[in-house]
Amino acid sequence: MKEIQYIHTKQHDLVSIYGFGSFFRSEHASDCDLLLVVNDRCSNLGLLHADLSKVFSELGEKLSIVFDLTILTEREHMRAPLREHCKLINVSVAERKNA
Protein backbone atom coordinates (compact mmCIF):
# COMPACT_ATOMS: atom_id res chain seq x y z
CA MET A 1 0.00 0.00 0.00
CA LYS A 2 1.44 3.29 -1.06
CA GLU A 3 -0.36 5.07 1.77
CA ILE A 4 1.43 2.97 4.38
CA GLN A 5 4.78 3.55 2.72
CA TYR A 6 4.04 7.28 2.76
CA ILE A 7 3.31 7.17 6.50
CA HIS A 8 6.56 5.25 7.00
CA THR A 9 8.66 7.82 5.16
CA LYS A 10 7.05 10.78 6.96
CA GLN A 11 7.42 9.43 10.50
CA HIS A 12 11.12 9.49 11.41
CA ASP A 13 10.80 7.25 14.48
CA LEU A 14 8.83 4.54 12.64
CA VAL A 15 11.43 1.89 11.81
CA SER A 16 9.33 -0.78 10.08
CA ILE A 17 5.77 -1.92 9.44
CA TYR A 18 4.66 -5.55 9.32
CA GLY A 19 1.33 -7.20 8.69
CA PHE A 20 -0.02 -10.35 10.30
CA GLY A 21 -3.29 -12.11 10.98
CA SER A 22 -6.24 -13.12 8.85
CA PHE A 23 -6.02 -10.11 6.52
CA PHE A 24 -2.59 -11.32 5.35
CA ARG A 25 -3.58 -14.98 5.22
CA SER A 26 -6.27 -14.16 2.64
CA GLU A 27 -9.00 -15.18 5.04
CA HIS A 28 -12.17 -13.25 5.75
CA ALA A 29 -10.89 -10.47 7.99
CA SER A 30 -12.71 -7.86 9.99
CA ASP A 31 -9.57 -5.78 10.42
CA CYS A 32 -5.97 -5.39 9.30
CA ASP A 33 -3.40 -6.22 11.98
CA LEU A 34 -0.20 -4.20 11.75
CA LEU A 35 2.94 -4.27 13.84
CA LEU A 36 4.65 -0.89 13.94
CA VAL A 37 8.24 -1.00 15.15
CA VAL A 38 9.50 2.29 16.52
CA ASN A 39 12.95 3.60 17.30
CA ASP A 40 14.29 2.70 20.75
CA ARG A 41 15.56 6.26 21.10
CA CYS A 42 12.21 7.93 20.44
CA SER A 43 11.95 10.84 22.86
CA ASN A 44 8.17 10.69 23.36
CA LEU A 45 6.62 7.26 22.80
CA GLY A 46 3.20 8.39 24.05
CA LEU A 47 2.98 11.19 21.50
CA LEU A 48 4.28 8.92 18.72
CA HIS A 49 1.66 6.29 19.63
CA ALA A 50 -1.11 8.91 19.54
CA ASP A 51 0.11 10.30 16.20
CA LEU A 52 0.34 6.86 14.59
CA SER A 53 -3.07 5.85 15.93
CA LYS A 54 -4.62 8.99 14.46
CA VAL A 55 -2.94 8.62 11.07
CA PHE A 56 -3.95 4.97 10.71
CA SER A 57 -7.48 5.70 11.91
CA GLU A 58 -7.83 8.37 9.21
CA LEU A 59 -6.35 6.04 6.58
CA GLY A 60 -8.71 3.28 7.69
CA GLU A 61 -11.72 5.56 7.24
CA LYS A 62 -10.49 6.52 3.77
CA LEU A 63 -9.96 2.87 2.73
CA SER A 64 -12.85 1.37 4.71
CA ILE A 65 -10.41 -0.80 6.68
CA VAL A 66 -10.06 -1.01 10.44
CA PHE A 67 -6.38 -1.07 11.38
CA ASP A 68 -5.53 -2.88 14.61
CA LEU A 69 -2.12 -1.58 15.63
CA THR A 70 0.50 -3.21 17.81
CA ILE A 71 3.36 -0.84 18.51
CA LEU A 72 6.69 -2.15 19.78
CA THR A 73 10.12 -0.61 20.21
CA GLU A 74 13.01 -2.19 18.33
CA ARG A 75 14.16 -3.92 21.52
CA GLU A 76 10.69 -5.33 22.18
CA HIS A 77 10.41 -6.48 18.56
CA MET A 78 13.70 -8.40 18.82
CA ARG A 79 12.15 -10.52 21.62
CA ALA A 80 9.46 -11.71 19.13
CA PRO A 81 6.56 -11.49 21.60
CA LEU A 82 3.70 -11.98 19.13
CA ARG A 83 2.17 -15.41 18.58
CA GLU A 84 2.55 -14.86 14.81
CA HIS A 85 5.94 -13.15 15.00
CA CYS A 86 7.58 -15.73 12.74
CA LYS A 87 4.90 -15.07 10.09
CA LEU A 88 5.23 -11.28 9.85
CA ILE A 89 4.95 -9.78 6.38
CA ASN A 90 6.90 -6.62 5.62
CA VAL A 91 4.31 -4.18 4.25
CA SER A 92 6.50 -1.11 4.00
CA VAL A 93 9.50 -1.14 1.75
CA ALA A 94 10.17 2.56 2.13
CA GLU A 95 13.84 3.32 1.92
CA ARG A 96 15.46 6.05 3.93
CA LYS A 97 18.78 7.77 3.72
CA ASN A 98 21.05 7.17 6.68
CA ALA A 99 21.07 10.17 8.97
C-alpha positions, 0 to 999 in steps of 0.5 A, a space after each residue: 500500500 502506497 499510503 502505508 509507505 508514505 506514513 513510513 517515510 514521513 514518521 522518522 521514528 517509525 522503523 518498520 511496518 509488518 502485517 499479520 493475521 487473517 487479513 494477510 492470510 487471505 481469510 475473511 478479515 474484519 480488520 488489518 493487523 499491523 505491527 509498527 516497530 519504533 525507534 528505541 531512542 524515540 523521545 516521546 513514545 506516548 505522543 508517537 503512539 497517539 500520532 500513529 493511531 490517528 494517522 492509521 485511523 484516518 487512513 482506515 476511514 479513507 480505505 474502509 479498513 479497520 487497522 488494529 495496531 500493535 506498537 513495539 520498540 526495536 528492543 521489544 520487537 527483537 524478543 518476538 513477543 507476538 504469537 505470529 511473529 515468525 509469520 510477519 509480512 513486511 508491508 513497508 519497503 520505504 527506503 530512507 537515507 542514513 542520517 
